[in-house]
Amino acid sequence: MAIKFAFSDECGHYSPVRTEKQKKAHPFYIRSLFIIDGDDYKNLCQDFAVLKQDSGLPEKEIKWAHIWTLRTHHQKGTKPNEKDDCFFLKDIDYHKIIDFVENALMLLQNLEFCKTVFTITNNNSNAKFSEKDLFKMHVTSLLQRVQFEVQRNNEDLAVLFFDPLCDNKSKLLREIYFDIQENGDFIQNYTHVKDSLNLEFSHHSTGIQLADFMAGVMAGTLKGYERSVQIFNKAVRPTLRNHQNKILGAGICEVPTNSTQRQKMREHFKKHCP
């Protein structure tokens, strides 16, 4: 039996009632996930640490959000202050960090097995589900695709790791995960997915940090940012899950399922990621 590790993180925010300001700041709510062989994780962590050191970056966790805070300061001709989460990066050019993100995601292509999945909610749509229902749809979509991927080998099992949210939301995630496992959906039994969700701090986990980069790159790609599109095409798309050479519905899933939203994404990716 082979154990698979699957890591997931989020980017953006969702609320059933969204102001124009909120929709502009967070046009999408995204969850990323990638699956690898558990046996490869140790080497991935080592390669990630070496890459960070060779890039001249501090050992402390670097988040995708840090890049855009640094970029904002750069445009204003200022530097982060001690209250900023990215203060420890104040003397580093944000372009250097973007290059590190790209090279870090490229590490996944060196692995014998890696598949990437994204679930995406467009906050400019008319979706008005409760946060609990939306989380359940995202987690269900991810679990389905993990099950489909891992069941290719009857003996394999996937263990899932999510970045914890605030206490109430972390508890909600665990409950949703357990409910899906117990009651199923059109998949009656998740026979290849471990029955309990693991929450681990991103600063302790190379896997969660890479999932954060993935979610951020996808957010930038959906917004049409040139550098994000470049990273997506070079470092993410080669590992993107597909079905019969189609990525929509397999590696990129709109949540909730909606033919209009899928067509918009199809047109967007055809334009930016041909």
GIBEL-V614511 format. One line per field, one symbol per residue. ss: DSSP state (a for helix, b for strand, c for the rest). A space follows every 50 residues. Layout:
BEGIN
ss=???
END
This chain:
BEGIN
ss=ccbbbbbbbbbccccccccaaaaaaccbbbbbbbbbbaaaaaaaaaaaaa aaaacccccccccaaaaaaaaaaaaaccccccccccaaaccccaaaaaaa aaaaaaaaaacccbbbbbbbbbccccccccaaaaaaaaaaaaaaaaaaaa ccccccbbbbbbccccaaaaaaaaaaaaaaaaacccccccccbccccbbc caaacaaaaaaaaaaaaaaaaacccaaaaaaaaaaaaaabccbccbcbcc cbbbccccaaaaaaaaaaaaaacc
END
